[in-house]
Every structure is written in C-alpha cells, then in structure tokens.
C-alpha cells in the first residue's frame, strides 16, 4: 500500500494542474487513487466481499480533496451518506488522513451546509463515545484539509471525522504500520455497525420498540436496527423489487394488490435473509440477489424477525396454515 499512497500523494498536485483536455486516464495519481490503491487495500482486507473499495479524483475536474474509501455494504455503497473508512488527501498534498468519517453530501443537500456540519459533529461525538477505551493506534485529533470555510465539502469532511491517523506524505510510515492502522480502523468500523453507528441508544430503542420488540434486550435491538439498515438501503431494495417483480408476499403468499388495490406492490418490504448475528459480529455477509433477500408484507416481516431472520420456511409454515 505504501508505494501506492506515495504515488497518489506525490503526484496529485502536479497532475491536478494538467490541462483538462489532456484527461485524467494516464495521470499517475488518478491511476493510484482509482485503481492500484483500491486493489492493494482489498488485498489486505480479510473480508473483501463485505466491502466496496473505490477512490476518486473528482467527477470531471480534479477535486480539491481526493479520496479512497472502504464502504461496508451493510451500511452504505456510496460516500454521500452513511459512515465509512476513507483516506483523504489534503488540498496541498502534504497530509494524508485515515479517517472513520461520514457521508455529507446528501445531508447537506437535505438540510443545508451549516445544519449538516452541526449534525455531523453530533453524530461523530456519539461514535467517538462508543469507541471510548478501544483506541490503540488511532486517535481523535481533528483533521485539517486546507480548504476554506466556504468550500462545498472540506469543512463537512472535517466535521464528520470520528477517529483516525495523520500522515505527512513526505514521511509516510512503514507498510506494516499502515496496514496495522487500517486493521484497527476496520475493527472500529465493525464495532460501530454492531452497536448502532451514530444512532443514539434512545433512537435504537425507539425504533425497535416501534416495530414490536419492546420485550427484547438492548443487544438484540442493536442487531435488529443494524439489520433494518441493510433492508432500507435504497440500492438493495430497488434491485430486489426489480428482480422479483411481484405483489405477492413470500411469507403468507397473499397478493397485496388483492388486499390494498393499486398501492399493493408498494406495501411489500425487502427482507435480508442473513441472520442478525452475522451483521453484528462482522462475519462475512452476503448481499446476493435473489438468494439473500425476500419480499414480505409488513406483518410477515415483523414475524420473521421474531423467529429468526433467515428462516423463511418456518415463516411460510406459520403464515400458510
């Protein structure tokens, strides 16, 4: 990884000053950020199928802040929302940050940049509190990307920073140290996925109780909310609904159109058939369509979480008596 980091960092500033007409394709830093570094990181991740690893030098013009991100598919498949691990290169190319950070674009678009900055800081504080006592190599020192306060994304990246490592690009640590930092970041990422991320404990309890799990303990409720995060991800839901293309619940076998008319197909919910413990413990998790998903009516969806998230046959036996 170290060689790829150096290639990215030492060439980015000069590459970004190239004539845009020349394109990015052959630029060393672009190749490093979008191809060789993601591949190198993937080779050092124990569960590559769980993560999407990709980098960017900007859509179109060269970005002020180039990045390479590690996204847990259980949480997000985009840097625009959710939380993830990301390497951020400062505007002047002298500093590289490994940071557990948050997607900021969608939030900023929804509520405006000033409010988004406050919300990112609030969420970061929740996640830092959850990681208290777990940090070894990584720390909580703020990141400084060198963009002005008016910059569209720089201040939001700084606000979204949870924990991480700081590197001077002219004195990068050894390969062994870089890998150790990444491994610790991945461990913290998994821990946050299992323990609610930036959701407050009160929010977790409220959601689980609202879905009928008042009698369950907090560890179960955290697992349940992590599971529902996958199911509510728009990218998963769209693919699953398009594949099955049905209005029939795969649990009770009832047509939602017969029950509710034209809105029937919209009533069906996407269910992830992987056990809750898989997400919570950071085991390898699969998101294959159709094998790992089902379409259920709200009643069947609630029941399958009661009897075991992966037990579709048991649900069908109960619902089709």
Number of C-alpha atoms within 10 A of each C-alpha: 19 17 14 20 21 17 19 28 25 16 16 26 18 11 18 18 9 13 10 12 6 9 12 20 9 10 17 17 28 24 20 26 26 19 17 21 24 21 16 17 19 18 12 13 17 12 13 15 14 19 22 16 23 22 22 18 23 14 7 9 12 20 14 22 20 24 23 24 25 29 22 25 19 22 23 22 21 18 22 14 16 20 29 24 26 25 23 24 25 23 19 14 23 17 21 25 21 25 28 26 27 27 19 27 18 14 20 21 10 11 12 12 19 11 13 21 21 14 19 25 19 14 21 23 16 18 25 21 12 18 17 8 8 13 15 8 13 20 14 13 12 16 24 16 22 18 17 10 10 9 11 14 19 22 21 26 22 20 23 28 28 27 23 25 21 19 15 13 19 13 10 17 13 11 12 10 13 17 17 14 18 24 15 17 24 20 13 21 24 18 19 20 24 23 25 24 23 22 16 15 15 8 13 20 21 14 17 21 14 10 14 13 18 14 9 13 10 15 12 16 23 24 24 25 23 24 27 19 18 21 21 16 16 14 13 21 19 12 15 24 21 9 11 14 11 16 22 20 23 21 24 18 14 16 18 21 16 11 10 12 10 10 12 17 20 13 16 24 21 25 28 28 21 19 17 22 16 15 22 23 14 19 12 13 18 18 17 12 15 12 12 15 23 22 25 25 25 14 14 23 23 16 16 21 21 13 12 15 21 19 14 20 12 13 22 17 11 13 16 10 6
